[in-house]
């Protein structure tokens, strides 16, 4: 089998296409959440704690000198990233919870076995009687 044909079969499998769609939607969702945190959550939070812009929060380890830029620990950006992650994790949790609630429990899917037809019951009785006789 040629490599192109094999690759085409691999790429056209249902799970590969589903995974690709999920990754694309996940990336877009991540951008939406980042915008939500950066543009809607952090500004009012910064105002509530005294007009702080979280993206500018940081500690300077080494001042800039000449062509060398300053070395800083940007913990404000880290805080925003943690909030992004928390929102994404909570959204995924809610989505999985909804999907799990839509599934039927396994016990409901398994039905009780039907009673065997009369002929089978009679044949089983005859078999049992023959076993008793031969013993």
KAGI-V580102 format. One record per pair of residues at least 12 apart in sequence whose C-alpha atoms are under 10 Angstrom apart, sorted by the first residue. I is the first residue (numbers start at 1). J is the second residue. D is the distance in whole Angstrom. If there is no record, write none. Layout:
((I,J,D) (I,J,D))
This chain:
((26,88,10) (29,88,8) (29,91,10) (30,84,8) (30,85,9) (30,87,10) (30,88,7) (31,84,10) (32,84,10) (32,88,10) (33,83,9) (33,84,6) (33,85,9) (33,86,10) (33,87,7) (33,88,7) (33,91,10) (34,80,8) (34,81,8) (34,83,9) (34,84,6) (34,85,9) (34,87,9) (34,88,9) (35,84,9) (36,84,8) (36,87,10) (37,80,7) (37,81,9) (37,83,7) (37,84,6) (37,87,9) (38,54,9) (38,55,9) (38,77,10) (38,80,7) (38,81,9) (38,83,10) (38,84,9) (41,80,9) (41,83,9) (42,54,7) (42,55,9) (42,79,10) (42,80,8) (42,83,9) (52,76,10) (53,76,8) (53,77,10) (54,74,9) (54,75,8) (54,76,4) (54,77,7) (54,78,9) (54,79,8) (54,80,7) (55,74,8) (55,75,8) (55,76,5) (55,77,5) (55,78,9) (55,79,9) (55,80,8) (56,74,7) (56,75,9) (56,76,6) (56,77,8) (57,72,10) (57,73,9) (57,74,6) (57,75,6) (57,76,5) (57,77,7) (57,78,9) (57,79,9) (58,71,10) (58,72,6) (58,73,5) (58,74,4) (58,75,5) (58,76,6) (58,77,8) (58,78,10) (59,71,9) (59,72,5) (59,73,5) (59,74,7) (59,75,8) (59,76,10) (60,72,4) (60,73,6) (60,74,9) (61,73,7))
